[in-house]
C-alpha cells in the first residue's frame, strides 16, 4: 500500500542527512509506531509520506504512484486519503469544534464552495457523527482554544477521520499530553484504526505506548532504520541502541 | 556597569542631537513670557455659541462618513494585497517585492498631497478627501496586515495542506481567523486617525467639520471654534470606545 524506496533527506542548513537511504514497505491494517531520539528523522519520515517534505533523493509510492512525479493537483488527492494529526494539534483558532472538523472536507471541495462556507446537511451530519465518535458532542459549538489538550487532539482526529482516510499519520500526537490522556488518545486511534481498516503510522516517544498498541515497531537512529520488527522483539538491548550512543554495558 | 564607554557615547550623541534640534526649531521656553496672550485668546472661546450646532452636527456626520469610507475602502483593498506582500504567502518573489515597493510608495505620500492633487480633477468637497484617505490607508494597512500574516502560526496552514486543501485557500482559511482581531484593532485605529486627517483635509476644502473649524477660525468666530473642537473630541472618543467594544466582542 505504501512503499518507501532509497529515501534520503538533507536539510539545507545541516551537515548530515536527516534520513539516509530508507527502504520500507507498509501493508493495510498495520499499526506502526516509529521510535527514536529527537532529531533521529521520525518527523521528516512522516512528512515525506504525505509530501509535506520533499525528499532529496528516493521516492515514496502510495498505491504504486510515485509522489515525487505527481502534479500538485494529484498530490492533493493523495493527501486527502491520509489523515494527519500533529503534536501541537494545528487546529484553526477562533473556530468552533464543528467548523474545525468540517475543514477535513476541504480536499474534496471546490474553492468556490469553500469560500462560501456552505456545507450540505449530509456533510454536517457526517461531521457530527465523527465528533460523537471521538466523544466531543457536548463541546461541538465551543471554540477550540477553550478546550484541553486531550480534547484538542480529539478534534484533530475527528478532522482527519472526516477525510475518509485510508491511512493515519501521527507526528508525535501525544507528546504534549499527560500520560493518562496520551493513553486515551492512543486507544481512540486504535479503535478508529480497526473500524476503518487503516494503515496507521505514528511517531512516539513513549516506548510503553508503542509496545502496547503497535503491531510493528520501527526504530530510527541518525536517519537510518536500526530496528523493524514485532513489538515483542523490542527489548532492553534495542531500547539502549535506539536511545543511547553506546550499546548497553553488561 | 552602567558607565560603559558605549553608553556614555550614546548619551553624548543624544545631547548633541537635542541641542541642534532645539536650535533648528527655535525651541525657547522664555518665549512663554507672552503666555497671557494665549489666555486672553482662549478666553474669547467662551462662552460657546450653540447657534450653529445643527449645521455642525451635519458636518460632523460628513466627517465621520469620510473617515469611515476612506479607511474601510483602504482595508478592503489592503487585505488581499497584504497576502501578496507577506513573505510566507506571496505567490512569487517578484510579486512580493513589487507589492512591497507599491505599498511603501503610497504610504510615503501624505494624505494632504493626495488631496491637493485630486482636488484639481474632482473639485472641492469630501469625495477627493475620501480617496486621499483610502490611498494612504492602503499603504499603511497593507504593511501592518502583511506583518500580521508573517507572524501568524504556521501550524494550521500545514494542517490545511495535509487535508489536501488548495494552497491559496489553505493560506486564507488558516490565517484569517488568527489575525482577524488584530486586523480589526488596526482598522479602528486607522479609522480614528482618518477622522483627524479629514480635519486637515477640511482645511484645503475637503468639507466636514474640519472645513467649518477652519472657516470659523479664519472669520474670528472663536465661540464657534470652541464648540467645533469639543465636537471633534467627542467624535474621536466615541469611535475609540466603539472600536474597543467591537474588538472585545470578536475576542
Interface residues (C-beta under 8 A of the other chain):
Chain A: X50 X52 X72 X76 X77 X78 X79 X80 X82 X83 X84 X86 X88 X89 X90 X91 X92 X93 X94 X95 X103 X104 X105 X106 X107 X108 X111 X114 X115 X156 X159 X160 X163
Chain B: X153 X155 X156 X158 X159 X160 X161 X162 X163 X164 X165 X166 X167 X168 X169 X170 X172 X173 X174 X177 X178 X180 X181
